[in-house]
Amino acid sequence: MVTQCEFPVTVNKEYLKAIDLALGGQWNEAHQLVQQYEDTTAAWIHAVLHKIEGDQDNSRYWYRRAGKLERFSDEAKGELAKIREEVAG
């Protein structure tokens, strides 16, 4: 589980912004933002973004990197809400 203290505040804000962009249908903007980072939280968000895009193979790759492959079949919006909850603390 990710807690807020693991990342600088600016990174948490970037993740929250990427989640909001994704939920608002701005996939490209969310993707550009999150692909700057390489930790497991970024990989998890990245996985969900590719799920939304419909690129299942790429999504599966990012789920593996995030250690969250078991979440592959989760509904994207609910999953983003879960990530938001964990990042926000």
Backbone atoms as SQL, in Angstrom:
CREATE TABLE atoms (id INTEGER PRIMARY KEY, chain TEXT, resi INTEGER, resn TEXT, atom TEXT, x REAL, y REAL, z REAL);
INSERT INTO atoms VALUES
  (1, 'A', 1, 'MET', 'N', 0.834, -1.181, 0.000),
  (2, 'A', 1, 'MET', 'CA', 0.000, 0.000, 0.000),
  (3, 'A', 1, 'MET', 'C', 0.880, 1.246, 0.000),
  (4, 'A', 2, 'VAL', 'N', 0.468, 2.237, -0.740),
  (5, 'A', 2, 'VAL', 'CA', 1.196, 3.494, -0.823),
  (6, 'A', 2, 'VAL', 'C', 0.631, 4.449, 0.214),
  (7, 'A', 3, 'THR', 'N', 1.523, 5.135, 0.895),
  (8, 'A', 3, 'THR', 'CA', 1.069, 6.173, 1.812),
  (9, 'A', 3, 'THR', 'C', 1.628, 7.498, 1.352),
  (10, 'A', 4, 'GLN', 'N', 0.982, 8.556, 1.740),
  (11, 'A', 4, 'GLN', 'CA', 1.351, 9.887, 1.281),
  (12, 'A', 4, 'GLN', 'C', 2.799, 10.225, 1.617),
  (13, 'A', 5, 'CYS', 'N', 3.297, 9.773, 2.749),
  (14, 'A', 5, 'CYS', 'CA', 4.637, 10.148, 3.169),
  (15, 'A', 5, 'CYS', 'C', 5.732, 9.525, 2.314),
  (16, 'A', 6, 'GLU', 'N', 5.415, 8.560, 1.475),
  (17, 'A', 6, 'GLU', 'CA', 6.428, 7.911, 0.658),
  (18, 'A', 6, 'GLU', 'C', 6.929, 8.782, -0.483),
  (19, 'A', 7, 'PHE', 'N', 6.170, 9.794, -0.874),
  (20, 'A', 7, 'PHE', 'CA', 6.517, 10.605, -2.026),
  (21, 'A', 7, 'PHE', 'C', 6.514, 12.071, -1.637),
  (22, 'A', 8, 'PRO', 'N', 7.323, 12.866, -2.325),
  (23, 'A', 8, 'PRO', 'CA', 7.224, 14.308, -2.092),
  (24, 'A', 8, 'PRO', 'C', 5.810, 14.793, -2.416),
  (25, 'A', 9, 'VAL', 'N', 5.391, 15.826, -1.744),
  (26, 'A', 9, 'VAL', 'CA', 4.043, 16.364, -1.938),
  (27, 'A', 9, 'VAL', 'C', 3.783, 16.677, -3.400),
  (28, 'A', 10, 'THR', 'N', 4.779, 17.192, -4.111),
  (29, 'A', 10, 'THR', 'CA', 4.578, 17.535, -5.522),
  (30, 'A', 10, 'THR', 'C', 4.256, 16.310, -6.358),
  (31, 'A', 11, 'VAL', 'N', 4.872, 15.176, -6.056),
  (32, 'A', 11, 'VAL', 'CA', 4.592, 13.949, -6.805),
  (33, 'A', 11, 'VAL', 'C', 3.168, 13.493, -6.508),
  (34, 'A', 12, 'ASN', 'N', 2.766, 13.516, -5.245),
  (35, 'A', 12, 'ASN', 'CA', 1.383, 13.152, -4.912),
  (36, 'A', 12, 'ASN', 'C', 0.409, 14.036, -5.668),
  (37, 'A', 13, 'LYS', 'N', 0.680, 15.325, -5.727),
  (38, 'A', 13, 'LYS', 'CA', -0.200, 16.249, -6.452),
  (39, 'A', 13, 'LYS', 'C', -0.249, 15.895, -7.933),
  (40, 'A', 14, 'GLU', 'N', 0.876, 15.503, -8.487),
  (41, 'A', 14, 'GLU', 'CA', 0.914, 15.104, -9.899),
  (42, 'A', 14, 'GLU', 'C', 0.067, 13.853, -10.123),
  (43, 'A', 15, 'TYR', 'N', 0.162, 12.896, -9.210),
  (44, 'A', 15, 'TYR', 'CA', -0.636, 11.679, -9.338),
  (45, 'A', 15, 'TYR', 'C', -2.123, 11.995, -9.233),
  (46, 'A', 16, 'LEU', 'N', -2.482, 12.833, -8.278),
  (47, 'A', 16, 'LEU', 'CA', -3.888, 13.215, -8.122),
  (48, 'A', 16, 'LEU', 'C', -4.386, 13.953, -9.359),
  (49, 'A', 17, 'LYS', 'N', -3.540, 14.808, -9.917),
  (50, 'A', 17, 'LYS', 'CA', -3.917, 15.525, -11.135),
  (51, 'A', 17, 'LYS', 'C', -4.106, 14.549, -12.293),
  (52, 'A', 18, 'ALA', 'N', -3.203, 13.590, -12.431),
  (53, 'A', 18, 'ALA', 'CA', -3.320, 12.586, -13.498),
  (54, 'A', 18, 'ALA', 'C', -4.613, 11.787, -13.348),
  (55, 'A', 19, 'ILE', 'N', -4.953, 11.424, -12.126),
  (56, 'A', 19, 'ILE', 'CA', -6.197, 10.684, -11.881),
  (57, 'A', 19, 'ILE', 'C', -7.401, 11.535, -12.271),
  (58, 'A', 20, 'ASP', 'N', -7.394, 12.793, -11.859),
  (59, 'A', 20, 'ASP', 'CA', -8.505, 13.692, -12.208),
  (60, 'A', 20, 'ASP', 'C', -8.628, 13.866, -13.721),
  (61, 'A', 21, 'LEU', 'N', -7.492, 14.011, -14.390),
  (62, 'A', 21, 'LEU', 'CA', -7.518, 14.134, -15.853),
  (63, 'A', 21, 'LEU', 'C', -8.110, 12.881, -16.489),
  (64, 'A', 22, 'ALA', 'N', -7.687, 11.718, -16.013),
  (65, 'A', 22, 'ALA', 'CA', -8.199, 10.452, -16.555),
  (66, 'A', 22, 'ALA', 'C', -9.704, 10.336, -16.336),
  (67, 'A', 23, 'LEU', 'N', -10.139, 10.676, -15.137),
  (68, 'A', 23, 'LEU', 'CA', -11.573, 10.604, -14.837),
  (69, 'A', 23, 'LEU', 'C', -12.368, 11.615, -15.647),
  (70, 'A', 24, 'GLY', 'N', -11.702, 12.692, -16.061),
  (71, 'A', 24, 'GLY', 'CA', -12.346, 13.713, -16.883),
  (72, 'A', 24, 'GLY', 'C', -12.241, 13.444, -18.377),
  (73, 'A', 25, 'GLY', 'N', -11.737, 12.266, -18.737),
  (74, 'A', 25, 'GLY', 'CA', -11.659, 11.899, -20.146),
  (75, 'A', 25, 'GLY', 'C', -10.457, 12.464, -20.882),
  (76, 'A', 26, 'GLN', 'N', -9.502, 12.988, -20.148),
  (77, 'A', 26, 'GLN', 'CA', -8.304, 13.564, -20.776),
  (78, 'A', 26, 'GLN', 'C', -7.148, 12.573, -20.662),
  (79, 'A', 27, 'TRP', 'N', -7.283, 11.486, -21.409),
  (80, 'A', 27, 'TRP', 'CA', -6.333, 10.384, -21.332),
  (81, 'A', 27, 'TRP', 'C', -4.912, 10.824, -21.689),
  (82, 'A', 28, 'ASN', 'N', -4.744, 11.520, -22.802),
  (83, 'A', 28, 'ASN', 'CA', -3.393, 11.913, -23.237),
  (84, 'A', 28, 'ASN', 'C', -2.686, 12.761, -22.201),
  (85, 'A', 29, 'GLU', 'N', -3.394, 13.722, -21.628),
  (86, 'A', 29, 'GLU', 'CA', -2.800, 14.591, -20.620),
  (87, 'A', 29, 'GLU', 'C', -2.408, 13.799, -19.371),
  (88, 'A', 30, 'ALA', 'N', -3.276, 12.900, -18.954),
  (89, 'A', 30, 'ALA', 'CA', -2.984, 12.055, -17.793),
  (90, 'A', 30, 'ALA', 'C', -1.770, 11.176, -18.076),
  (91, 'A', 31, 'HIS', 'N', -1.714, 10.624, -19.257),
  (92, 'A', 31, 'HIS', 'CA', -0.606, 9.749, -19.641),
  (93, 'A', 31, 'HIS', 'C', 0.713, 10.516, -19.661),
  (94, 'A', 32, 'GLN', 'N', 0.718, 11.700, -20.244),
  (95, 'A', 32, 'GLN', 'CA', 1.933, 12.520, -20.279),
  (96, 'A', 32, 'GLN', 'C', 2.443, 12.816, -18.871),
  (97, 'A', 33, 'LEU', 'N', 1.543, 13.086, -17.981),
  (98, 'A', 33, 'LEU', 'CA', 1.912, 13.431, -16.614),
  (99, 'A', 33, 'LEU', 'C', 2.508, 12.237, -15.872),
  (100, 'A', 34, 'VAL', 'N', 1.846, 11.114, -15.934),
  (101, 'A', 34, 'VAL', 'CA', 2.259, 9.969, -15.123),
  (102, 'A', 34, 'VAL', 'C', 3.486, 9.255, -15.695),
  (103, 'A', 35, 'GLN', 'N', 3.718, 9.345, -16.979),
  (104, 'A', 35, 'GLN', 'CA', 4.849, 8.605, -17.550),
  (105, 'A', 35, 'GLN', 'C', 6.204, 9.205, -17.174),
  (106, 'A', 36, 'GLN', 'N', 6.202, 10.342, -16.484),
  (107, 'A', 36, 'GLN', 'CA', 7.444, 10.942, -15.994),
  (108, 'A', 36, 'GLN', 'C', 8.027, 10.171, -14.812),
  (109, 'A', 37, 'TYR', 'N', 7.214, 9.354, -14.168),
  (110, 'A', 37, 'TYR', 'CA', 7.605, 8.691, -12.923),
  (111, 'A', 37, 'TYR', 'C', 7.719, 7.186, -13.125),
  (112, 'A', 38, 'GLU', 'N', 8.543, 6.542, -12.289),
  (113, 'A', 38, 'GLU', 'CA', 8.807, 5.122, -12.483),
  (114, 'A', 38, 'GLU', 'C', 8.549, 4.260, -11.253),
  (115, 'A', 39, 'ASP', 'N', 7.904, 4.813, -10.240),
  (116, 'A', 39, 'ASP', 'CA', 7.620, 4.020, -9.048),
  (117, 'A', 39, 'ASP', 'C', 6.368, 3.161, -9.276),
  (118, 'A', 40, 'THR', 'N', 6.033, 2.359, -8.294),
  (119, 'A', 40, 'THR', 'CA', 4.912, 1.423, -8.467),
  (120, 'A', 40, 'THR', 'C', 3.558, 2.131, -8.551),
  (121, 'A', 41, 'THR', 'N', 3.415, 3.264, -7.889),
  (122, 'A', 41, 'THR', 'CA', 2.150, 3.996, -7.992),
  (123, 'A', 41, 'THR', 'C', 1.962, 4.541, -9.400),
  (124, 'A', 42, 'ALA', 'N', 3.017, 5.098, -9.956),
  (125, 'A', 42, 'ALA', 'CA', 2.950, 5.597, -11.335),
  (126, 'A', 42, 'ALA', 'C', 2.643, 4.450, -12.292),
  (127, 'A', 43, 'ALA', 'N', 3.265, 3.303, -12.066),
  (128, 'A', 43, 'ALA', 'CA', 3.019, 2.141, -12.923),
  (129, 'A', 43, 'ALA', 'C', 1.559, 1.691, -12.822),
  (130, 'A', 44, 'TRP', 'N', 0.995, 1.759, -11.624),
  (131, 'A', 44, 'TRP', 'CA', -0.406, 1.359, -11.433),
  (132, 'A', 44, 'TRP', 'C', -1.333, 2.319, -12.180),
  (133, 'A', 45, 'ILE', 'N', -1.107, 3.615, -12.037),
  (134, 'A', 45, 'ILE', 'CA', -1.918, 4.583, -12.775),
  (135, 'A', 45, 'ILE', 'C', -1.753, 4.369, -14.267),
  (136, 'A', 46, 'HIS', 'N', -0.515, 4.153, -14.691),
  (137, 'A', 46, 'HIS', 'CA', -0.207, 3.917, -16.099),
  (138, 'A', 46, 'HIS', 'C', -0.981, 2.702, -16.618),
  (139, 'A', 47, 'ALA', 'N', -1.033, 1.649, -15.808),
  (140, 'A', 47, 'ALA', 'CA', -1.772, 0.435, -16.192),
  (141, 'A', 47, 'ALA', 'C', -3.241, 0.733, -16.425),
  (142, 'A', 48, 'VAL', 'N', -3.835, 1.505, -15.527),
  (143, 'A', 48, 'VAL', 'CA', -5.256, 1.836, -15.658),
  (144, 'A', 48, 'VAL', 'C', -5.484, 2.690, -16.904),
  (145, 'A', 49, 'LEU', 'N', -4.579, 3.607, -17.168),
  (146, 'A', 49, 'LEU', 'CA', -4.723, 4.452, -18.355),
  (147, 'A', 49, 'LEU', 'C', -4.732, 3.615, -19.629),
  (148, 'A', 50, 'HIS', 'N', -3.846, 2.629, -19.704),
  (149, 'A', 50, 'HIS', 'CA', -3.828, 1.773, -20.893),
  (150, 'A', 50, 'HIS', 'C', -5.054, 0.859, -20.942),
  (151, 'A', 51, 'LYS', 'N', -5.595, 0.520, -19.773),
  (152, 'A', 51, 'LYS', 'CA', -6.854, -0.234, -19.749),
  (153, 'A', 51, 'LYS', 'C', -7.959, 0.626, -20.361),
  (154, 'A', 52, 'ILE', 'N', -8.027, 1.896, -19.956),
  (155, 'A', 52, 'ILE', 'CA', -9.025, 2.820, -20.499),
  (156, 'A', 52, 'ILE', 'C', -8.853, 2.957, -22.003),
  (157, 'A', 53, 'GLU', 'N', -7.600, 3.035, -22.436),
  (158, 'A', 53, 'GLU', 'CA', -7.289, 3.185, -23.863),
  (159, 'A', 53, 'GLU', 'C', -7.710, 1.950, -24.662),
  (160, 'A', 54, 'GLY', 'N', -7.761, 0.812, -23.991),
  (161, 'A', 54, 'GLY', 'CA', -8.100, -0.429, -24.675),
  (162, 'A', 54, 'GLY', 'C', -6.888, -1.240, -25.098),
  (163, 'A', 55, 'ASP', 'N', -5.702, -0.831, -24.662),
  (164, 'A', 55, 'ASP', 'CA', -4.456, -1.534, -24.990),
  (165, 'A', 55, 'ASP', 'C', -4.171, -2.540, -23.869),
  (166, 'A', 56, 'GLN', 'N', -4.799, -3.699, -23.967),
  (167, 'A', 56, 'GLN', 'CA', -4.734, -4.701, -22.901),
  (168, 'A', 56, 'GLN', 'C', -3.321, -5.228, -22.652),
  (169, 'A', 57, 'ASP', 'N', -2.554, -5.447, -23.701),
  (170, 'A', 57, 'ASP', 'CA', -1.193, -5.960, -23.516),
  (171, 'A', 57, 'ASP', 'C', -0.320, -4.959, -22.768),
  (172, 'A', 58, 'ASN', 'N', -0.388, -3.702, -23.163),
  (173, 'A', 58, 'ASN', 'CA', 0.395, -2.666, -22.498),
  (174, 'A', 58, 'ASN', 'C', -0.088, -2.482, -21.058),
  (175, 'A', 59, 'SER', 'N', -1.385, -2.540, -20.864),
  (176, 'A', 59, 'SER', 'CA', -1.947, -2.434, -19.527),
  (177, 'A', 59, 'SER', 'C', -1.419, -3.553, -18.631),
  (178, 'A', 60, 'ARG', 'N', -1.438, -4.761, -19.142),
  (179, 'A', 60, 'ARG', 'CA', -0.951, -5.923, -18.380),
  (180, 'A', 60, 'ARG', 'C', 0.522, -5.738, -18.010),
  (181, 'A', 61, 'TYR', 'N', 1.328, -5.220, -18.928),
  (182, 'A', 61, 'TYR', 'CA', 2.745, -4.950, -18.660),
  (183, 'A', 61, 'TYR', 'C', 2.887, -4.011, -17.455),
  (184, 'A', 62, 'TRP', 'N', 2.111, -2.912, -17.449),
  (185, 'A', 62, 'TRP', 'CA', 2.212, -1.931, -16.363),
  (186, 'A', 62, 'TRP', 'C', 1.663, -2.481, -15.053),
  (187, 'A', 63, 'TYR', 'N', 0.646, -3.325, -15.123),
  (188, 'A', 63, 'TYR', 'CA', 0.164, -3.972, -13.898),
  (189, 'A', 63, 'TYR', 'C', 1.258, -4.849, -13.299),
  (190, 'A', 64, 'ARG', 'N', 1.982, -5.568, -14.142),
  (191, 'A', 64, 'ARG', 'CA', 3.085, -6.389, -13.646),
  (192, 'A', 64, 'ARG', 'C', 4.135, -5.521, -12.968),
  (193, 'A', 65, 'ARG', 'N', 4.498, -4.411, -13.592),
  (194, 'A', 65, 'ARG', 'CA', 5.498, -3.502, -13.011),
  (195, 'A', 65, 'ARG', 'C', 5.028, -2.933, -11.684),
  (196, 'A', 66, 'ALA', 'N', 3.729, -2.730, -11.561),
  (197, 'A', 66, 'ALA', 'CA', 3.174, -2.172, -10.326),
  (198, 'A', 66, 'ALA', 'C', 2.972, -3.240, -9.243),
  (199, 'A', 67, 'GLY', 'N', 3.085, -4.513, -9.637),
  (200, 'A', 67, 'GLY', 'CA', 2.799, -5.590, -8.694),
  (201, 'A', 67, 'GLY', 'C', 1.312, -5.702, -8.397),
  (202, 'A', 68, 'LYS', 'N', 0.480, -5.336, -9.382),
  (203, 'A', 68, 'LYS', 'CA', -0.969, -5.289, -9.184),
  (204, 'A', 68, 'LYS', 'C', -1.725, -6.076, -10.254),
  (205, 'A', 69, 'LEU', 'N', -1.114, -7.101, -10.815),
  (206, 'A', 69, 'LEU', 'CA', -1.742, -7.844, -11.907),
  (207, 'A', 69, 'LEU', 'C', -3.126, -8.371, -11.529),
  (208, 'A', 70, 'GLU', 'N', -3.332, -8.642, -10.245),
  (209, 'A', 70, 'GLU', 'CA', -4.644, -9.145, -9.805),
  (210, 'A', 70, 'GLU', 'C', -5.758, -8.111, -10.004),
  (211, 'A', 71, 'ARG', 'N', -5.412, -6.852, -10.243),
  (212, 'A', 71, 'ARG', 'CA', -6.406, -5.790, -10.430),
  (213, 'A', 71, 'ARG', 'C', -6.741, -5.570, -11.907),
  (214, 'A', 72, 'PHE', 'N', -6.136, -6.356, -12.783),
  (215, 'A', 72, 'PHE', 'CA', -6.313, -6.171, -14.223),
  (216, 'A', 72, 'PHE', 'C', -7.777, -6.131, -14.646),
  (217, 'A', 73, 'SER', 'N', -8.613, -6.925, -14.027),
  (218, 'A', 73, 'SER', 'CA', -10.016, -6.981, -14.442),
  (219, 'A', 73, 'SER', 'C', -10.914, -5.984, -13.693),
  (220, 'A', 74, 'ASP', 'N', -10.348, -5.196, -12.796),
  (221, 'A', 74, 'ASP', 'CA', -11.143, -4.198, -12.062),
  (222, 'A', 74, 'ASP', 'C', -11.680, -3.130, -13.010),
  (223, 'A', 75, 'GLU', 'N', -12.780, -2.537, -12.637),
  (224, 'A', 75, 'GLU', 'CA', -13.370, -1.432, -13.400),
  (225, 'A', 75, 'GLU', 'C', -12.491, -0.197, -13.203),
  (226, 'A', 76, 'ALA', 'N', -12.158, 0.477, -14.297),
  (227, 'A', 76, 'ALA', 'CA', -11.146, 1.540, -14.292),
  (228, 'A', 76, 'ALA', 'C', -11.482, 2.709, -13.371),
  (229, 'A', 77, 'LYS', 'N', -12.689, 3.219, -13.415),
  (230, 'A', 77, 'LYS', 'CA', -13.032, 4.390, -12.594),
  (231, 'A', 77, 'LYS', 'C', -12.959, 4.073, -11.104),
  (232, 'A', 78, 'GLY', 'N', -13.452, 2.930, -10.735),
  (233, 'A', 78, 'GLY', 'CA', -13.371, 2.519, -9.339),
  (234, 'A', 78, 'GLY', 'C', -11.936, 2.316, -8.891),
  (235, 'A', 79, 'GLU', 'N', -11.138, 1.789, -9.783),
  (236, 'A', 79, 'GLU', 'CA', -9.727, 1.562, -9.479),
  (237, 'A', 79, 'GLU', 'C', -8.991, 2.896, -9.309),
  (238, 'A', 80, 'LEU', 'N', -9.278, 3.857, -10.187),
  (239, 'A', 80, 'LEU', 'CA', -8.665, 5.178, -10.040),
  (240, 'A', 80, 'LEU', 'C', -9.072, 5.818, -8.717),
  (241, 'A', 81, 'ALA', 'N', -10.312, 5.614, -8.310),
  (242, 'A', 81, 'ALA', 'CA', -10.767, 6.139, -7.020),
  (243, 'A', 81, 'ALA', 'C', -9.979, 5.498, -5.877),
  (244, 'A', 82, 'LYS', 'N', -9.692, 4.212, -5.985),
  (245, 'A', 82, 'LYS', 'CA', -8.903, 3.500, -4.972),
  (246, 'A', 82, 'LYS', 'C', -7.478, 4.043, -4.928),
  (247, 'A', 83, 'ILE', 'N', -6.880, 4.263, -6.081),
  (248, 'A', 83, 'ILE', 'CA', -5.515, 4.808, -6.125),
  (249, 'A', 83, 'ILE', 'C', -5.520, 6.205, -5.505),
  (250, 'A', 84, 'ARG', 'N', -6.516, 7.009, -5.857),
  (251, 'A', 84, 'ARG', 'CA', -6.635, 8.368, -5.307),
  (252, 'A', 84, 'ARG', 'C', -6.677, 8.320, -3.783),
  (253, 'A', 85, 'GLU', 'N', -7.473, 7.405, -3.247),
  (254, 'A', 85, 'GLU', 'CA', -7.606, 7.254, -1.808),
  (255, 'A', 85, 'GLU', 'C', -6.260, 6.925, -1.164),
  (256, 'A', 86, 'GLU', 'N', -5.515, 6.019, -1.772),
  (257, 'A', 86, 'GLU', 'CA', -4.213, 5.626, -1.227),
  (258, 'A', 86, 'GLU', 'C', -3.189, 6.753, -1.322),
  (259, 'A', 87, 'VAL', 'N', -3.181, 7.465, -2.449),
  (260, 'A', 87, 'VAL', 'CA', -2.211, 8.548, -2.632),
  (261, 'A', 87, 'VAL', 'C', -2.528, 9.718, -1.697),
  (262, 'A', 88, 'ALA', 'N', -3.815, 10.027, -1.553),
  (263, 'A', 88, 'ALA', 'CA', -4.212, 11.170, -0.722),
  (264, 'A', 88, 'ALA', 'C', -4.011, 10.894, 0.765),
  (265, 'A', 89, 'GLY', 'N', -3.949, 9.605, 1.105),
  (266, 'A', 89, 'GLY', 'CA', -3.737, 9.254, 2.502),
  (267, 'A', 89, 'GLY', 'C', -4.984, 9.382, 3.255);
